[in-house]
Amino acid sequence: MSSTSRTLSSTPRTALHSAFSCAWCGRTASAVADDGTLRHHCPSCLRFRHDPDPAEGGSGDCRGRMSPIAVAVPGTGGWMVIHRCERCDGLTSSPTRADDNQLILMRLTVRPLAQPPFPLEAFGDL
């Protein structure tokens, strides 16, 4: 998995003023989040293009659509968005940012409760 915890001081000067246009929702976003770290996903739709790092064993040529599928809360705190590539089924995670779409984050969070894999009526018998 790629690291997204680079800070403003270690961010290249060209990235500080760069922006990208999301291929899925069309919105323009800064490549650097408000906290000074580089962002890998669009803050509006939480999607990005899969660019596996060849140094980490990836081929580097997948370029599939990374869709958010879940939210994880590691023991260190903070939320991580889990993404799955629609082309190669690869999984990655990236930390949430303050300007990420809160509605999409909450939808990902409550999905297991809204659509459980078993009937909730079973709890009535306990």
C-alpha positions in Angstrom: 0.0 0.0 0.0 1.2 3.4 -0.7 2.0 5.9 2.0 0.0 9.2 1.9 1.5 10.7 5.1 3.9 13.1 3.5 3.9 16.5 5.1 4.0 20.0 3.6 7.8 20.3 4.3 8.5 17.1 2.4 6.1 17.9 -0.5 7.7 19.1 -3.7 7.1 22.8 -4.4 5.4 21.9 -7.7 2.8 19.8 -5.9 1.9 22.7 -3.5 0.1 24.6 -6.2 -1.1 21.7 -8.4 -4.7 20.7 -8.8 -6.3 17.8 -10.5 -9.7 17.3 -12.2 -11.5 14.1 -11.1 -12.2 11.8 -14.0 -15.5 10.7 -12.4 -17.2 13.6 -10.8 -15.4 16.4 -12.8 -14.6 18.5 -9.8 -11.3 20.2 -9.4 -9.4 19.6 -6.2 -6.0 20.6 -4.8 -3.4 17.8 -4.8 -2.5 18.9 -1.2 -5.0 18.6 1.6 -5.6 21.3 4.1 -3.3 19.6 6.6 -0.4 19.8 4.1 -0.3 16.1 3.1 -0.6 14.8 -0.4 -4.1 13.5 -1.3 -4.6 10.4 -3.5 -8.4 10.5 -3.8 -10.9 13.1 -4.9 -12.5 14.8 -1.8 -15.9 14.9 -3.6 -16.4 11.3 -4.7 -13.5 9.6 -2.9 -12.4 7.9 -6.2 -9.0 7.8 -7.9 -7.0 6.1 -10.6 -5.1 2.9 -9.6 -1.4 3.5 -10.1 0.3 0.5 -8.4 3.8 1.3 -7.3 6.3 -1.0 -9.1 8.6 -0.8 -6.1 5.9 -2.4 -4.0 5.3 -5.3 -6.4 2.7 -3.6 -8.6 3.0 -3.5 -12.4 2.3 0.2 -12.5 0.0 -0.1 -15.5 -3.4 -1.1 -14.1 -5.0 2.4 -14.3 -8.4 1.0 -13.1 -11.0 2.9 -11.1 -10.5 2.8 -7.4 -13.9 2.9 -5.7 -14.4 3.4 -2.0 -15.8 0.3 -0.4 -15.4 0.7 3.4 -14.0 2.8 6.2 -11.5 1.4 8.7 -10.6 2.8 12.1 -7.1 1.6 13.0 -6.0 1.5 16.6 -3.9 4.6 16.1 -7.0 6.7 15.5 -8.3 8.5 12.4 -10.3 7.0 9.6 -8.9 5.2 6.5 -10.9 4.8 3.3 -10.6 1.4 1.8 -10.6 1.3 -2.0 -11.0 -1.6 -4.4 -9.8 -1.5 -8.0 -12.6 -2.3 -10.4 -10.1 -3.7 -12.9 -7.7 -5.9 -10.9 -9.5 -6.1 -7.5 -6.5 -4.7 -5.7 -7.1 -3.1 -2.3 -5.5 0.1 -0.9 -6.2 2.5 2.0 -5.7 6.2 2.4 -6.4 8.4 5.3 -9.5 10.6 5.3 -9.0 14.4 5.1 -11.0 17.2 6.7 -12.5 18.2 3.4 -13.6 14.7 2.2 -17.3 14.3 1.4 -18.8 13.6 4.8 -22.0 12.1 3.3 -20.1 9.5 1.3 -18.0 8.6 4.4 -21.1 8.1 6.5 -22.8 6.0 3.8 -19.7 3.8 3.8 -19.8 3.6 7.6 -23.4 2.7 8.1 -23.8 0.3 5.1 -23.0 -2.8 7.2 -25.7 -1.8 9.7 -28.2 -0.9 7.0 -27.6 -4.1 5.0 -26.5 -6.8 7.4 -25.6 -10.3 6.1 -28.2 -11.8 8.4 -31.7 -10.9 9.6 -31.7 -8.5 12.5 -34.8 -10.2 14.0 -32.3 -12.9 15.3 -31.3 -10.3 18.0 -34.9 -10.3 19.4 -34.5 -13.9 20.6 -31.3 -13.2 22.5 
